[in-house]
């Protein structure tokens, strides 16, 4: 197939590009580098099955030649208020990527009779009251909260995707992505893994907010990409959770990182963040198992060991 990936220079988009190219497809990469990193796709220069366009998907986009599938991954995603590329500091751009960007990509899918896959997020569940989260849970969300620019952009994108499927008969899929990690993560991303792994590799005490009792479930990027590609090939139109269902507290996670890295600096507790961080996050992946025959294969220790060389290189420790 000839596949358009928006956000191709991002963490997930670049790994998807690699996998699809390895599987024999042609990839059209698109990114405006607001959050994507050119280094993530530099190794693809000269690959005759990969072409790249620097574009903002919230503006009109044109793709020459045929398109068999569109995978819409373009959006700021970092919750770090200090990050210039996080959605707290790019609120309008985040909303536009979810609304106008999704609309533009769905228009291309309709014009080319192409498959459309939307990268949605576990954030659409908000601070969930149902645990673990199933795809039929509507969420506990705050539409005017500080995180809403990301959450509501993705919720709108899901609604628009289903409207195009139902009204225009566009072949669509929606993946709800849970916490993912691996090489090419932004070290300033603001999420738990880059924060804690960076501190551990620098020999610093790990910062845990509150009592560390909030939970997350961490999926290695290769597992996630395999699940997304299975969804791309499927006939499923309703949302599907892709993530690792192994839940742990942030404190347990910090302790595991210290053990794996050999960091002896311990843990420092600080006041809980004022933003409305979800307290529990765990995917129910029964639909992914049944529909896609997918579940994660890489455990946390192996995934972290695979990620460490990239972090060391970025920190000048390699």
C-alpha positions in Angstrom: 0.0 0.0 0.0 0.9 3.7 -0.3 0.3 5.1 3.2 0.2 8.7 4.4 1.3 9.1 8.1 0.8 12.5 9.6 3.1 13.3 12.5 5.7 11.0 10.9 8.6 12.6 12.6 7.1 12.0 16.1 7.8 9.2 18.5 5.0 6.9 17.3 4.9 8.1 13.7 8.5 7.4 13.1 8.3 3.9 14.5 5.2 3.2 12.4 7.1 4.5 9.3 9.9 2.1 10.0 7.6 -0.9 10.4 5.4 -0.2 7.4 8.5 0.3 5.2 10.0 -3.0 6.5 6.7 -4.7 5.6 7.1 -3.5 2.0 4.7 -0.5 1.9 5.4 3.0 0.6 5.2 5.7 3.2 4.4 9.4 2.7 5.5 11.2 5.8 4.1 14.5 6.8 5.0 16.7 9.8 5.5 20.4 10.6 8.2 19.7 13.2 6.4 21.7 15.9 6.6 18.5 18.1 8.2 16.1 15.7 12.0 15.7 15.5 13.8 15.5 12.1 16.3 13.2 13.8 13.6 10.5 14.1 13.4 10.1 10.4 16.9 11.1 9.3 17.8 7.4 8.7 15.0 7.2 6.1 16.7 9.8 3.8 17.5 8.1 0.5 14.9 5.3 1.0 13.0 5.3 -2.4 9.8 4.1 -0.7 9.7 7.0 1.7 8.9 10.6 0.7 8.4 13.5 3.1 6.4 16.7 3.1 6.7 19.5 5.7 3.1 20.4 6.2 0.7 21.6 8.9 -2.3 19.2 8.7 -4.6 21.8 10.1 -4.2 23.7 6.8 -5.2 22.4 3.4 -3.0 19.5 2.4 -2.5 17.9 -1.0 -0.9 14.5 -1.6 0.2 13.7 -5.1 -0.5 10.2 -6.5 -2.7 7.5 -5.1 -3.2 7.0 -1.4 -4.4 3.6 0.0 -4.4 4.5 3.7 -4.1 7.5 6.0 -2.8 7.2 9.6 -3.5 10.5 11.5 -0.9 10.8 14.3 -0.2 14.6 14.1 -0.8 16.3 17.4 1.0 17.7 20.4 0.8 15.1 23.1 3.1 16.1 26.0 1.5 17.1 29.3 4.6 18.9 30.5 3.7 22.6 31.3 7.3 23.5 30.9 7.6 22.0 27.4 7.3 24.5 24.5 6.0 21.6 22.4 3.5 20.4 25.0 -0.2 20.9 24.6 -0.4 23.3 27.6 1.7 25.8 25.6 0.2 24.9 22.2 -3.5 24.8 23.1 -4.9 26.2 19.8 -2.6 24.2 17.6 -3.6 21.0 19.6 -7.3 21.7 19.0 -6.7 22.5 15.4 -4.8 19.2 14.8 -7.6 17.3 16.3 -10.4 19.1 14.5 -9.2 20.6 11.2 -6.4 18.1 10.8 -8.7 15.2 11.2 -11.2 16.8 8.8 -8.5 17.3 6.2 -7.2 13.8 6.5 -10.7 12.3 6.3 -11.3 14.4 3.2 -8.2 12.7 1.6 -9.5 9.3 2.6 -12.9 9.9 1.1 -11.4 11.3 -2.2 -9.1 8.3 -2.6 -11.4 5.7 -1.2 -8.6 5.0 1.3 -8.6 3.5 4.8 -8.4 6.1 7.6 -6.9 5.3 11.0 -7.2 7.8 13.8 -4.7 7.9 16.7 -6.8 8.6 19.7 -5.9 8.3 23.3 -6.7 6.9 26.7 -7.1 10.5 27.8 -10.6 10.5 26.3 -11.6 8.6 29.4 -10.5 11.5 31.6 -10.0 10.6 35.3 -11.9 7.3 35.0 -14.6 6.1 37.4 -14.6 2.7 35.6 -11.6 0.4 36.0 -10.0 -1.0 33.9 -11.3 1.1 31.1 -13.3 -0.5 28.4 -14.1 1.0 25.0 -17.8 1.5 25.9 -17.0 3.7 28.9 -17.9 7.3 28.0 -15.3 8.8 30.4 -15.2 11.3 33.2 -13.9 14.4 31.6 -13.7 18.1 32.3 -14.3 20.1 29.0 -12.9 23.3 30.4 -10.0 21.9 32.5 -6.3 22.5 31.7 -6.0 19.1 30.0 -9.1 19.6 27.9 -7.4 21.0 24.8 -5.9 17.5 24.2 -8.7 15.4 25.6 -11.5 17.2 23.8 -9.6 17.5 20.5 -9.3 13.7 20.5 -12.9 13.2 21.5 -14.1 15.5 18.7 -11.7 13.6 16.3 -13.3 10.3 17.2 -16.8 11.8 16.7 -15.9 13.2 13.3 -14.3 9.9 12.2 -17.4 8.0 13.0 -19.5 10.6 11.2 -17.5 10.2 8.0 -17.8 6.4 8.4 -21.6 6.5 8.9 -22.5 9.3 6.5 -19.8 9.0 3.8 -19.1 5.3 4.2 -15.3 5.9 4.7 -13.5 2.9 5.9 -12.2 4.0 9.3 -10.6 2.7 12.5 -9.8 4.3 15.8 -7.0 3.3 18.2 -7.1 4.5 21.8 -3.4 4.5 22.8 -2.4 4.0 26.4 1.0 5.0 27.9 3.8 4.0 25.5 7.6 4.2 25.8 10.7 3.4 23.9 13.5 4.9 21.9 12.9 8.3 20.3 10.8 9.6 23.2 11.2 13.2 24.0 13.2 13.3 27.2 11.3 16.5 28.2 7.9 14.8 27.4 6.7 15.3 31.0 5.3 11.7 31.4 6.5 9.4 34.1 8.9 7.2 32.2 11.1 9.9 30.6 11.1 11.9 33.8 12.1 9.0 36.0 14.5 7.2 33.6 16.4 10.4 32.9 16.9 11.1 36.6 18.0 7.5 37.2 20.6 7.5 34.5 21.9 10.8 35.8 22.2 9.3 39.3 19.6 11.6 40.8 16.8 10.7 43.2 13.6 10.0 41.4 10.8 12.5 41.8 7.4 11.0 42.8 4.4 13.2 43.1 2.1 12.8 46.1 2.4 9.4 47.7 3.0 7.7 44.3 -0.2 5.8 44.5 -1.5 6.9 41.1 -1.3 4.1 38.6 -0.3 3.7 35.0 0.2 0.8 32.5 3.2 1.0 30.2 3.4 -0.5 26.7 6.7 -0.9 24.8 6.5 0.9 21.4 7.1 -2.2 19.3 4.1 -3.9 20.8 2.0 -0.8 20.3 3.0 -0.5 16.6 2.2 -4.1 16.0 -1.3 -3.7 17.4 -1.9 -0.5 15.4 -0.9 -2.2 12.2 -3.2 -5.1 12.9 -6.0 -2.6 13.4 -5.1 -0.9 10.1 -5.6 -4.2 8.3 -8.8 -5.0 10.1 -12.4 -4.3 9.3 -13.1 -2.9 12.8 -14.6 0.6 12.9 -15.4 1.2 16.6 -12.5 2.3 19.0 -10.0 -0.3 20.2 -7.8 0.0 23.2 -4.1 -0.7 22.6 -1.9 -0.8 25.6 -0.3 -3.0 28.2 -2.9 -4.1 30.9 -0.2 -4.6 33.6 -1.0 -1.9 36.1 1.4 -0.5 38.7 1.7 2.5 40.9 4.1 5.2 40.1 6.0 4.4 43.2 6.4 0.7 42.1 7.5 2.0 38.7 10.1 4.3 40.2 11.4 1.5 42.3 11.7 -0.8 39.3 13.6 1.9 37.3 16.1 2.4 40.2 16.6 -1.4 40.3 17.0 -1.9 36.6 19.4 1.1 36.2 21.3 0.4 39.4 20.5 3.9 40.6 21.3 4.3 44.4 20.0 7.8 44.8 16.5 6.7 46.0 13.2 8.5 45.7 12.1 12.1 46.6 8.4 12.8 47.3 7.0 16.2 46.3 3.5 17.7 46.5 1.0 16.3 44.0 0.6 18.3 40.8 -2.3 20.7 40.7 -3.4 19.7 37.2 -6.1 17.0 37.1 -3.9 14.0 36.5 -5.9 10.8 36.1 -5.4 8.7 39.3 -5.8 5.3 37.6 -5.2 4.2 34.1 -5.4 0.6 32.8 -6.7 -0.6 29.5 -9.1 -3.5 29.1 -7.7 -5.1 25.9 -10.2 -7.9 25.5 -11.5 -6.4 22.2 -7.9 -6.2 20.9 -7.4 -9.9 21.8 -10.6 -11.0 20.2 -10.7 -8.8 17.1 -6.9 -8.4 16.3 -5.5 -11.4 18.1 -3.1 -9.0 19.7 -1.6 -8.5 23.2 1.8 -7.1 24.3 4.8 -9.4 24.4 7.6 -7.2 25.9 7.6 -6.9 29.7 8.6 -3.8 31.5 12.2 -4.7 32.4 13.0 -5.8 28.8 11.4 -2.7 27.4 13.3 -0.4 29.7 16.6 -2.1 28.9 15.8 -1.6 25.2 15.1 2.1 25.8 18.2 2.9 28.0 20.8 3.2 25.1 18.7 5.9 23.4 18.3 7.9 26.7 22.1 7.5 27.4 22.9 8.8 23.9 20.7 11.8 24.3 22.1 12.5 27.8 25.7 12.2 26.5 26.3 9.1 28.6 26.8 6.6 25.8 
